[in-house]
Amino acid sequence: MAAPSKQKPPVPKLEQEAKKFIEESAAKSVPPDPVRSQMAAVILAGLIARGAGIGRAEELVDEAYRLAGLVLKTNN
């Protein structure tokens, strides 16, 4: 005797699932802070002028944003 089959809920189509994911991701994303970006640009210019530009460009940008975050955190 076969066991009664349980009905599974319908699986959403891949396109619907992708749209839902994109909408949720867009809602969670935070637009870049223009003040932080400007502060990072000023700090980056200082790092380059100081001669810290010997390293990789990505590392300098990361360091500039890290320092900008510290400056803005201490000023608030």
Secondary structure, DSSP 8 states (H G I E B T S, - for coil): -------------HHHHHHHHHHHHHHH-----HHHHHHHHHHHHHHHHHTGGGS-HHHHHHHHHHHHHHHHHHH-
